[in-house]
């Protein structure tokens, strides 16, 4: 089992920045890749970014060059630095990891990010 707790969401103006954190605890397996997803109202949950334990990253086209994913393996924490935020970035952001053998997904409770003037 693993528990994921996201934090750092809130209200920000267009063009602003925000940093999300995802802390993993209680794990009894090694976490390889950590993911950030987001879900806007009425839409499906989409992958935003991922980072491997070795630091390899991937990004959705819509956030590339604006968002940066990072992680601190010693703290079992992943981060999502979001810059140049747009209203269309408004969504609930979720942290996700998967069991290395079963691929069972684990989700955090989500954190709301609202980009509005």
GUSETI-867370 format. One record per atom (N, C-alpha, C): z, y, x; chain; atom name; residue number from 1. Coordinates in steps of 0.02 Angstrom, whole numbers. Example, Ala and Ser with C-alpha at 12.3 -4.5 7.8 and 13.67 -1.06 7.14 Angstrom:
residues 2
PT      zz      yy      xx  chain  name  resi
PT     390    -284     660      A     N     1
PT     390    -225     615      A    CA     1
PT     390    -165     660      A     C     1
PT     354    -112     642      A     N     2
PT     357     -53     684      A    CA     2
PT     394       2     645      A     C     2
***
This chain:
residues 117
PT      zz      yy      xx  chain  name  resi
PT       0     -60      41      A     N     1
PT       0       0       0      A    CA     1
PT       0      62      43      A     C     1
PT     -28     115      16      A     N     2
PT     -28     179      50      A    CA     2
PT     -23     233      -3      A     C     2
PT      15     284      13      A     N     3
PT      20     342     -31      A    CA     3
PT     -14     401       2      A     C     3
PT     -53     437     -37      A     N     4
PT     -89     496     -13      A    CA     4
PT     -66     556     -52      A     C     4
PT     -48     609     -16      A     N     5
PT     -25     670     -49      A    CA     5
PT     -66     728     -24      A     C     5
PT    -104     759     -70      A     N     6
PT    -144     817     -52      A    CA     6
PT    -103     880     -64      A     C     6
PT    -119     931     -26      A     N     7
PT     -88     997     -36      A    CA     7
PT    -135    1050     -11      A     C     7
PT    -120    1112     -30      A     N     8
PT    -157    1169      -4      A    CA     8
PT    -206    1200     -53      A     C     8
PT    -212    1174    -113      A     N     9
PT    -258    1203    -161      A    CA     9
PT    -231    1268    -191      A     C     9
PT    -273    1299    -233      A     N    10
PT    -253    1360    -265      A    CA    10
PT    -313    1402    -285      A     C    10
PT    -301    1466    -294      A     N    11
PT    -353    1512    -314      A    CA    11
PT    -374    1554    -255      A     C    11
PT    -439    1560    -245      A     N    12
PT    -466    1600    -190      A    CA    12
PT    -528    1637    -214      A     C    12
PT    -540    1694    -186      A     N    13
PT    -599    1733    -205      A    CA    13
PT    -662    1706    -171      A     C    13
PT    -719    1716    -200      A     N    14
PT    -781    1696    -167      A    CA    14
PT    -786    1725     -97      A     C    14
PT    -808    1684     -51      A     N    15
PT    -811    1705      19      A    CA    15
PT    -748    1692      58      A     C    15
PT    -696    1672      23      A     N    16
PT    -632    1660      56      A    CA    16
PT    -628    1591      88      A     C    16
PT    -569    1577     116      A     N    17
PT    -557    1514     150      A    CA    17
PT    -494    1480     123      A     C    17
PT    -493    1415     132      A     N    18
PT    -435    1376     110      A    CA    18
PT    -432    1312     151      A     C    18
PT    -372    1288     164      A     N    19
PT    -364    1227     202      A    CA    19
PT    -324    1177     161      A     C    19
PT    -353    1118     152      A     N    20
PT    -320    1064     116      A    CA    20
PT    -292    1014     166      A     C    20
PT    -237     982     147      A     N    21
PT    -208     930     188      A    CA    21
PT    -200     867     147      A     C    21
PT    -204     810     180      A     N    22
PT    -193     746     148      A    CA    22
PT    -149     704     195      A     C    22
PT     -88     692     172      A     N    23
PT     -41     653     212      A    CA    23
PT     -37     582     186      A     C    23
PT     -46     534     230      A     N    24
PT     -43     463     213      A    CA    24
PT      24     434     235      A     C    24
PT      55     395     191      A     N    25
PT     119     364     208      A    CA    25
PT     123     295     177      A     C    25
PT     171     256     202      A     N    26
PT     184     191     173      A    CA    26
PT     131     140     186      A     C    26
PT      86     154     232      A     N    27
PT      31     108     243      A    CA    27
PT      52      46     282      A     C    27
PT      23      -9     264      A     N    28
PT      35     -71     301      A    CA    28
PT     -30     -96     331      A     C    28
PT     -79     -52     337      A     N    29
PT    -141     -69     370      A    CA    29
PT    -167      -8     406      A     C    29
PT    -212     -19     452      A     N    30
PT    -240      36     490      A    CA    30
PT    -292      72     448      A     C    30
PT    -288     137     449      A     N    31
PT    -337     178     412      A    CA    31
PT    -393     197     460      A     C    31
PT    -454     176     444      A     N    32
PT    -510     194     486      A    CA    32
PT    -539     260     463      A     C    32
PT    -571     261     406      A     N    33
PT    -605     321     382      A    CA    33
PT    -562     354     327      A     C    33
PT    -557     419     330      A     N    34
PT    -525     458     277      A    CA    34
PT    -579     502     245      A     C    34
PT    -575     506     180      A     N    35
PT    -627     540     141      A    CA    35
PT    -596     597     100      A     C    35
PT    -636     648      89      A     N    36
PT    -622     699      38      A    CA    36
PT    -677     695     -15      A     C    36
PT    -655     691     -77      A     N    37
PT    -700     694    -134      A    CA    37
PT    -681     755    -176      A     C    37
PT    -725     773    -222      A     N    38
PT    -708     826    -270      A    CA    38
PT    -740     809    -337      A     C    38
PT    -707     834    -389      A     N    39
PT    -732     824    -457      A    CA    39
PT    -725     888    -496      A     C    39
PT    -782     916    -516      A     N    40
PT    -783     975    -558      A    CA    40
PT    -779     954    -631      A     C    40
PT    -757     999    -675      A     N    41
PT    -751     981    -746      A    CA    41
PT    -816     956    -775      A     C    41
PT    -814     898    -807      A     N    42
PT    -873     870    -838      A    CA    42
PT    -923     838    -791      A     C    42
PT    -904     833    -728      A     N    43
PT    -950     803    -679      A    CA    43
PT    -919     743    -645      A     C    43
PT    -960     705    -611      A     N    44
PT    -935     647    -576      A    CA    44
PT    -900     667    -512      A     C    44
PT    -861     620    -486      A     N    45
PT    -826     632    -423      A    CA    45
PT    -875     621    -366      A     C    45
PT    -882     671    -323      A     N    46
PT    -931     668    -269      A    CA    46
PT    -897     669    -201      A     C    46
PT    -927     635    -154      A     N    47
PT    -903     635     -85      A    CA    47
PT    -918     702     -53      A     C    47
PT    -868     731     -21      A     N    48
PT    -876     795      13      A    CA    48
PT    -883     786      88      A     C    48
PT    -837     746     117      A     N    49
PT    -837     737     189      A    CA    49
PT    -797     675     207      A     C    49
PT    -810     650     266      A     N    50
PT    -773     592     291      A    CA    50
PT    -762     599     366      A     C    50
PT    -710     564     390      A     N    51
PT    -696     565     462      A    CA    51
PT    -667     498     481      A     C    51
PT    -693     470     535      A     N    52
PT    -669     406     559      A    CA    52
PT    -608     418     605      A     C    52
PT    -575     364     622      A     N    53
PT    -517     370     667      A    CA    53
PT    -538     395     736      A     C    53
PT    -602     385     752      A     N    54
PT    -627     410     816      A    CA    54
PT    -655     480     813      A     C    54
PT    -654     509     753      A     N    55
PT    -675     579     747      A    CA    55
PT    -747     589     724      A     C    55
PT    -781     535     706      A     N    56
PT    -849     542     681      A    CA    56
PT    -847     570     610      A     C    56
PT    -886     623     598      A     N    57
PT    -884     657     533      A    CA    57
PT    -951     655     497      A     C    57
PT    -947     657     431      A     N    58
PT   -1006     666     389      A    CA    58
PT    -990     717     336      A     C    58
PT   -1041     751     310      A     N    59
PT   -1032     803     260      A    CA    59
PT   -1086     798     207      A     C    59
PT   -1068     817     146      A     N    60
PT   -1117     826      94      A    CA    60
PT   -1159     887     113      A     C    60
PT   -1222     886      94      A     N    61
PT   -1268     941     111      A    CA    61
PT   -1242    1007      84      A     C    61
PT   -1210    1006      26      A     N    62
PT   -1189    1068      -6      A    CA    62
PT   -1131    1103      31      A     C    62
PT   -1097    1066      75      A     N    63
PT   -1040    1097     109      A    CA    63
PT   -1050    1101     185      A     C    63
PT   -1103    1071     209      A     N    64
PT   -1115    1071     281      A    CA    64
PT   -1118    1142     307      A     C    64
PT   -1089    1153     364      A     N    65
PT   -1086    1219     397      A    CA    65
PT   -1036    1266     366      A     C    65
PT   -1002    1245     311      A     N    66
PT    -950    1286     281      A    CA    66
PT    -882    1251     284      A     C    66
PT    -883    1184     277      A     N    67
PT    -821    1146     276      A    CA    67
PT    -815    1107     342      A     C    67
PT    -754    1097     364      A     N    68
PT    -740    1057     423      A    CA    68
PT    -684    1008     409      A     C    68
PT    -698     945     419      A     N    69
PT    -646     893     410      A    CA    69
PT    -618     876     478      A     C    69
PT    -553     865     480      A     N    70
PT    -520     845     542      A    CA    70
PT    -461     801     525      A     C    70
PT    -431     771     575      A     N    71
PT    -373     729     562      A    CA    71
PT    -328     727     622      A     C    71
PT    -265     715     608      A     N    72
PT    -214     706     660      A    CA    72
PT    -189     634     651      A     C    72
PT    -212     589     693      A     N    73
PT    -195     519     686      A    CA    73
PT    -120     507     695      A     C    73
PT     -89     546     737      A     N    74
PT     -17     538     749      A    CA    74
PT      24     554     686      A     C    74
PT      -2     601     646      A     N    75
PT      32     622     585      A    CA    75
PT       3     588     523      A     C    75
PT     -47     546     533      A     N    76
PT     -80     513     476      A    CA    76
PT    -102     564     424      A     C    76
PT    -130     618     447      A     N    77
PT    -149     674     403      A    CA    77
PT    -221     694     415      A     C    77
PT    -256     706     361      A     N    78
PT    -324     733     364      A    CA    78
PT    -324     803     336      A     C    78
PT    -370     843     359      A     N    79
PT    -375     913     337      A    CA    79
PT    -447     927     316      A     C    79
PT    -453     976     272      A     N    80
PT    -519    1001     253      A    CA    80
PT    -516    1076     255      A     C    80
PT    -546    1105     306      A     N    81
PT    -551    1178     312      A    CA    81
PT    -613    1201     274      A     C    81
PT    -603    1243     225      A     N    82
PT    -659    1265     183      A    CA    82
PT    -668    1340     193      A     C    82
PT    -726    1360     216      A     N    83
PT    -743    1430     227      A    CA    83
PT    -801    1450     182      A     C    83
PT    -810    1515     176      A     N    84
PT    -866    1542     135      A    CA    84
PT    -869    1508      67      A     C    84
PT    -812    1504      35      A     N    85
PT    -808    1468     -28      A    CA    85
PT    -848    1502     -83      A     C    85
PT    -877    1460    -126      A     N    86
PT    -919    1483    -180      A    CA    86
PT    -888    1460    -247      A     C    86
PT    -905    1493    -301      A     N    87
PT    -879    1471    -366      A    CA    87
PT    -896    1397    -381      A     C    87
PT    -953    1374    -357      A     N    88
PT    -972    1305    -369      A    CA    88
PT    -931    1254    -329      A     C    88
PT    -888    1279    -285      A     N    89
PT    -841    1234    -249      A    CA    89
PT    -779    1220    -291      A     C    89
PT    -773    1254    -347      A     N    90
PT    -716    1243    -392      A    CA    90
PT    -714    1171    -416      A     C    90
PT    -658    1138    -404      A     N    91
PT    -652    1068    -422      A    CA    91
PT    -581    1044    -405      A     C    91
PT    -566     984    -427      A     N    92
PT    -506     950    -402      A    CA    92
PT    -528     910    -341      A     C    92
PT    -493     919    -287      A     N    93
PT    -510     886    -224      A    CA    93
PT    -462     827    -214      A     C    93
PT    -492     770    -198      A     N    94
PT    -454     708    -189      A    CA    94
PT    -463     680    -119      A     C    94
PT    -408     654     -93      A     N    95
PT    -410     617     -31      A    CA    95
PT    -418     543     -47      A     C    95
PT    -453     507      -4      A     N    96
PT    -465     436     -16      A    CA    96
PT    -466     397      49      A     C    96
PT    -437     338      47      A     N    97
PT    -444     290     101      A    CA    97
PT    -458     222      70      A     C    97
PT    -482     176     110      A     N    98
PT    -498     109      85      A    CA    98
PT    -467      56     128      A     C    98
PT    -445       2      95      A     N    99
PT    -417     -54     133      A    CA    99
PT    -471     -82     179      A     C    99
PT    -455     -94     242      A     N   100
PT    -507    -115     289      A    CA   100
PT    -537    -183     275      A     C   100
PT    -502    -225     237      A     N   101
PT    -528    -292     222      A    CA   101
PT    -555    -296     151      A     C   101
PT    -515    -275     103      A     N   102
PT    -535    -282      33      A    CA   102
PT    -577    -223       8      A     C   102
PT    -576    -167      44      A     N   103
PT    -610    -105      25      A    CA   103
PT    -579     -75     -38      A     C   103
PT    -520     -97     -57      A     N   104
PT    -485     -67    -114      A    CA   104
PT    -473       6    -100      A     C   104
PT    -493      49    -147      A     N   105
PT    -484     121    -135      A    CA   105
PT    -414     144    -155      A     C   105
PT    -389     191    -117      A     N   106
PT    -326     224    -133      A    CA   106
PT    -340     298    -140      A     C   106
PT    -312     328    -193      A     N   107
PT    -325     399    -207      A    CA   107
PT    -260     438    -209      A     C   107
PT    -265     501    -188      A     N   108
PT    -210     546    -198      A    CA   108
PT    -213     573    -269      A     C   108
PT    -165     617    -284      A     N   109
PT    -161     644    -352      A    CA   109
PT    -210     701    -364      A     C   109
PT    -237     727    -310      A     N   110
PT    -285     781    -315      A    CA   110
PT    -252     849    -311      A     C   110
PT    -290     898    -288      A     N   111
PT    -266     966    -284      A    CA   111
PT    -322    1012    -310      A     C   111
PT    -304    1058    -353      A     N   112
PT    -354    1102    -385      A    CA   112
PT    -373    1159    -338      A     C   112
PT    -438    1168    -331      A     N   113
PT    -464    1226    -294      A    CA   113
PT    -507    1266    -343      A     C   113
PT    -489    1328    -352      A     N   114
PT    -526    1372    -397      A    CA   114
PT    -552    1432    -357      A     C   114
PT    -618    1441    -359      A     N   115
PT    -649    1497    -324      A    CA   115
PT    -674    1546    -377      A     C   115
PT    -641    1603    -381      A     N   116
PT    -657    1651    -434      A    CA   116
PT    -632    1720    -415      A     C   116
PT    -669    1770    -438      A     N   117
PT    -648    1838    -426      A    CA   117
PT    -607    1864    -485      A     C   117
***
